[in-house]
Amino acid sequence: GEATPELFDAVRVSAYGETMPLSSVGQVVIEDPQRATISCFDPSVANDVRDAVRDMQGMNLNPYVEEGGSGVVIVPIPRASDES
């Protein structure tokens, strides 16, 4: 499966005391097949976005927040195995 920004459409982020779609707090960019980045409009929600992506059902992603307070969440995309 090719990674697309739509992969993250179902993600709900707990931020500002409510739950909202990822698209309302950040922009997803697929950098290459092995990596996506999520640029948070407000850097203070980057950890919430990271947690929401990490907790996506069945995806087994291990995102991390870029150093330096830019509010960018890096999402390494595991290579799809031929088994699935």
N, CA, C and O of each residue as an XYZ file, in Angstrom:
336
protein
N       0.814     -1.197      0.000
C       0.000      0.000      0.000
C       0.854      1.255      0.000
O       1.748      1.422      0.829
N       0.564      2.118     -0.931
C       1.276      3.393     -1.009
C       0.767      4.322      0.091
O      -0.441      4.440      0.298
N       1.667      4.966      0.780
C       1.269      5.909      1.819
C       0.700      7.165      1.175
O       1.296      7.724      0.255
N      -0.446      7.603      1.658
C      -1.058      8.836      1.174
C      -1.501      9.652      2.383
O      -1.688      9.099      3.467
N      -1.671     10.956      2.209
C      -2.159     11.757      3.334
C      -3.504     11.244      3.859
O      -3.813     11.410      5.039
N      -4.308     10.619      2.982
C      -5.613     10.101      3.399
C      -5.478      8.997      4.442
O      -6.413      8.720      5.192
N      -4.305      8.371      4.480
C      -4.049      7.346      5.494
C      -4.327      7.887      6.895
O      -4.691      7.131      7.796
N      -4.152      9.199      7.075
C      -4.266      9.805      8.392
C      -5.623     10.477      8.624
O      -5.844     11.100      9.662
N      -6.542     10.343      7.632
C      -7.841     11.017      7.752
C      -8.611     10.612      8.994
O      -9.330     11.429      9.571
N      -8.471      9.357      9.417
C      -9.262      8.858     10.545
C      -8.678      9.254     11.904
O      -9.311      9.039     12.937
N      -7.483      9.827     11.904
C      -6.826     10.150     13.177
C      -7.588     11.270     13.882
O      -7.918     12.293     13.283
N      -7.857     11.050     15.163
C      -8.473     12.072     15.994
C      -7.466     12.468     17.074
O      -6.894     11.615     17.752
N      -7.266     13.757     17.215
C      -6.269     14.288     18.138
C      -6.975     14.915     19.335
O      -7.915     15.693     19.174
N      -6.516     14.570     20.534
C      -7.023     15.230     21.731
C      -6.184     16.476     21.971
O      -5.022     16.383     22.366
N      -6.776     17.643     21.732
C      -6.060     18.906     21.893
C      -7.052     19.971     22.326
O      -8.227     19.925     21.960
N      -6.579     20.922     23.098
C      -7.421     22.027     23.557
C      -8.660     21.527     24.291
O      -9.702     22.182     24.269
N      -8.552     20.360     24.948
C      -9.662     19.857     25.732
C     -10.766     19.203     24.924
O     -11.830     18.905     25.465
N     -10.533     18.972     23.629
C     -11.526     18.267     22.827
C     -10.834     17.344     21.839
O      -9.610     17.353     21.702
N     -11.637     16.553     21.158
C     -11.091     15.636     20.164
C     -11.444     16.162     18.788
O     -12.605     16.458     18.505
N     -10.444     16.277     17.935
C     -10.662     16.870     16.614
C      -9.902     16.100     15.550
O      -8.957     15.374     15.860
N     -10.313     16.256     14.283
C      -9.585     15.578     13.206
C      -8.158     16.112     13.098
O      -7.896     17.288     13.351
N      -7.259     15.235     12.724
C      -5.860     15.631     12.538
C      -5.755     16.817     11.585
O      -4.929     17.707     11.787
N      -6.595     16.832     10.541
C      -6.502     17.887      9.530
C      -6.788     19.278     10.107
O      -6.427     20.287      9.500
N      -7.436     19.333     11.275
C      -7.724     20.645     11.858
C      -6.572     21.178     12.703
O      -6.576     22.349     13.085
N      -5.582     20.328     13.000
C      -4.440     20.793     13.800
C      -3.114     20.724     13.059
O      -2.110     21.241     13.548
N      -3.090     20.086     11.873
C      -1.828     19.981     11.155
C      -2.024     19.532      9.725
O      -3.104     19.094      9.329
N      -0.951     19.651      8.959
C      -0.963     19.255      7.553
C      -0.039     18.062      7.360
O       1.121     18.086      7.771
N      -0.567     17.017      6.727
C       0.210     15.809      6.453
C       0.869     15.934      5.086
O       0.217     16.279      4.100
N       2.173     15.648      5.036
C       2.895     15.598      3.764
C       3.617     14.259      3.699
O       4.328     13.883      4.631
N       3.433     13.544      2.598
C       4.179     12.301      2.389
C       5.499     12.686      1.720
O       5.527     13.039      0.541
N       6.588     12.613      2.482
C       7.899     13.022      1.966
C       8.416     12.003      0.948
O       8.947     12.372     -0.100
N       8.257     10.733      1.267
C       8.633      9.636      0.383
C       7.901      8.402      0.908
O       7.231      8.487      1.937
N       8.011      7.252      0.225
C       7.199      6.094      0.658
C       7.496      5.626      2.080
O       6.691      4.912      2.679
N       8.628      6.016      2.614
C       9.009      5.554      3.949
C       8.824      6.612      5.033
O       9.174      6.372      6.189
N       8.276      7.789      4.677
C       8.263      8.858      5.669
C       7.177      9.886      5.369
O       7.042     10.379      4.250
N       6.424     10.181      6.393
C       5.455     11.276      6.320
C       5.826     12.298      7.386
O       6.433     11.958      8.402
N       5.460     13.545      7.147
C       5.611     14.560      8.183
C       4.261     15.223      8.397
O       3.468     15.378      7.469
N       4.022     15.607      9.639
C       2.812     16.337      9.986
C       3.249     17.660     10.584
O       3.843     17.700     11.662
N       2.951     18.745      9.878
C       3.318     20.074     10.361
C       2.145     20.621     11.167
O       1.090     20.937     10.618
N       2.348     20.727     12.480
C       1.281     21.207     13.356
C       1.175     22.727     13.223
O       2.181     23.436     13.244
N      -0.068     23.217     13.085
C      -0.274     24.661     12.979
C       0.149     25.340     14.278
O       0.617     26.478     14.268
N      -0.019     24.637     15.393
C       0.393     25.127     16.709
C       1.385     24.118     17.273
O       0.993     23.000     17.607
N       2.672     24.485     17.390
C       3.676     23.519     17.860
C       3.351     22.900     19.221
O       3.865     21.829     19.546
N       2.507     23.555     20.018
C       2.217     23.023     21.356
C       1.397     21.734     21.302
O       1.317     21.025     22.305
N       0.786     21.412     20.161
C      -0.001     20.181     20.075
C       0.781     19.026     19.438
O       0.224     17.952     19.211
N       2.065     19.244     19.151
C       2.854     18.218     18.459
C       2.865     16.890     19.216
O       2.749     15.829     18.603
N       3.005     16.939     20.551
C       3.011     15.690     21.315
C       1.662     14.988     21.247
O       1.606     13.758     21.211
N       0.569     15.758     21.229
C      -0.769     15.165     21.119
C      -0.944     14.496     19.756
O      -1.527     13.417     19.654
N      -0.432     15.148     18.716
C      -0.513     14.577     17.369
C       0.311     13.297     17.304
O      -0.135     12.291     16.751
N       1.509     13.339     17.867
C       2.358     12.139     17.884
C       1.625     10.980     18.548
O       1.609      9.866     18.026
N       1.017     11.249     19.702
C       0.327     10.182     20.432
C      -0.849      9.636     19.632
O      -1.081      8.427     19.612
N      -1.594     10.528     18.969
C      -2.761     10.097     18.197
C      -2.343      9.201     17.029
O      -2.989      8.191     16.750
N      -1.255      9.582     16.350
C      -0.782      8.775     15.224
C      -0.241      7.441     15.729
O      -0.470      6.401     15.113
N       0.473      7.471     16.843
C       1.027      6.240     17.410
C      -0.092      5.266     17.772
O       0.072      4.051     17.658
N      -1.228      5.805     18.207
C      -2.324      4.965     18.680
C      -3.296      4.552     17.569
O      -4.321      3.933     17.855
N      -2.993      4.882     16.311
C      -3.856      4.452     15.201
C      -3.997      2.939     15.205
O      -3.007      2.211     15.281
N      -5.228      2.478     15.124
C      -5.479      1.036     15.165
C      -4.832      0.326     13.974
O      -4.989      0.742     12.826
N      -4.105     -0.751     14.268
C      -3.609     -1.612     13.208
C      -2.475     -1.055     12.371
O      -2.062     -1.692     11.402
N      -1.951      0.138     12.725
C      -0.920      0.739     11.870
C       0.491      0.491     12.390
O       1.435      0.372     11.608
N       0.633      0.415     13.714
C       1.932      0.114     14.303
C       2.994      1.144     13.905
O       4.134      0.785     13.611
N       2.617      2.413     13.898
C       3.553      3.485     13.545
C       4.278      3.964     14.796
O       3.774      3.833     15.911
N       5.467      4.520     14.594
C       6.280      4.988     15.707
C       6.744      6.418     15.436
O       7.928      6.657     15.197
N       5.805      7.368     15.475
C       6.155      8.759     15.146
C       6.959      9.416     16.258
O       6.952      8.957     17.400
N       7.641     10.477     15.918
C       8.372     11.253     16.917
C       8.351     12.725     16.522
O       8.190     13.074     15.353
N       8.517     13.579     17.533
C       8.487     15.019     17.309
C       9.896     15.485     16.942
O      10.867     15.165     17.626
N       9.987     16.234     15.865
C      11.269     16.769     15.411
C      11.859     17.685     16.490
O      11.138     18.432     17.151
N      13.166     17.611     16.651
C      13.850     18.469     17.622
C      13.718     19.940     17.247
O      13.603     20.278     16.069
N      13.735     20.802     18.240
C      13.829     22.228     17.972
C      12.523     22.995     18.082
O      12.487     24.200     17.830
N      11.435     22.300     18.460
C      10.202     23.018     18.709
C       9.475     23.518     17.483
O       8.670     24.445     17.571
N       9.754     22.907     16.326
C       9.117     23.364     15.086
C       7.671     22.902     14.976
O       6.915     23.410     14.148
N       7.283     21.934     15.814
C       5.927     21.416     15.731
C       5.734     20.429     14.599
O       4.611     20.210     14.147
N       6.826     19.830     14.137
C       6.736     18.837     13.065
C       6.854     17.439     13.665
O       7.782     17.147     14.419
N       5.895     16.583     13.315
C       5.912     15.187     13.739
C       6.384     14.352     12.547
O       5.808     14.422     11.461
N       7.431     13.569     12.761
C       7.968     12.692     11.723
C       7.339     11.310     11.899
O       7.319     10.767     13.003
N       6.831     10.747     10.811
C       6.197      9.434     10.879
C       6.918      8.487      9.917
O       6.650      8.498      8.715
N       7.839      7.662     10.447
C       8.442      6.637      9.570
C       7.345      5.641      9.170
O       6.588      5.170     10.019
N       7.268      5.327      7.881
C       6.256      4.398      7.386
C       6.928      3.045      7.163
O       7.841      2.937      6.345
N       6.486      2.018      7.880
C       7.134      0.714      7.689
C       6.903      0.238      6.253
O       5.834      0.438      5.677
N       7.918     -0.387      5.702
C       7.791     -0.913      4.342
C       6.718     -1.993      4.362
O       6.769     -2.908      5.184
N       5.751     -1.890      3.464
C       4.680     -2.883      3.408
C       5.277     -4.218      2.993
O       5.982     -4.305      1.988
N       4.992     -5.254      3.766
C       5.527     -6.573      3.436
C       4.664     -7.192      2.353
O       3.495     -6.839      2.200
N       5.243     -8.111      1.608
C       4.487     -8.789      0.572
C       3.508     -9.791      1.177
O       2.640    -10.326      0.487
N       3.663    -10.035      2.483
C       2.808    -11.012      3.154
C       1.367    -10.513      3.255
O       0.430    -11.303      3.132
N       1.183     -9.218      3.477
C      -0.141     -8.731      3.833
C      -1.129     -8.807      2.679
O      -2.290     -8.428      2.835
